[in-house]
């Protein structure tokens, strides 16, 4: 149905050059349908009260989510939501996933942000010929298959406490003569658990998975960051 005003308008020819091409897995694509979208990328999301966040990694081939990595932090309920989202996401088109309740608002927002990136051609694999294989998402986790987490707690009265870093769970902080942090000792939890699964005694498993960062060995004082 057209209004009378439109019906009485004089026809004028329009021009269409098609969609602007976007980079996808080493080629330029004029995306017209969901099946035209491929790539691996990441998105970050947060919930309304901003008490937790999610990093979502998807590997998409011809519009279908083939691989999903869901990492959450800051909210206990989000870990269970991530478990459900992991079951929900794979096998869906990115449009279906965008319009599916992924249980947690932070994961939903991550999906929204990731959708925007991927359909605009801003994927991590935009210029990788053939894209990245299924399993590439695990590379973000490294050996031990654990998220890279940084946790630091500080007070004005007592200063900072490094609790966890990419290397692992921090067990000791090294201080110099001015009580400034110059390094830390850590335990890589992933490697520790692998050692225990191999039958190594826990104390030895911890020692084998331990390491130091910075000038920890030069410290004049070493403290437990979790001390009361």
Buried (B, 14 or more C-beta within 10 A) or exposed (E): EEEEEEEEEEEEEEEEEEEEEBBBBEBEBEBEEBEBBBBBBBBBBBBEEEEBBBBBBBBBBEBBBBBBBBBBBEBEEBBEBBEBBBEBBBEBBBBBBBEBEBBBBBBBBBBBBBBEBBBEBBBBBBEBEEBBEEEBBEEEBEEBEBBEBEEEEEEEEEEEBBBBBEBBBBBBBBBBEEEEBBBBBBBBBBBBBBBBEEEBEEEEBBEBBBBBBBEBEEBEEBBEBEEE
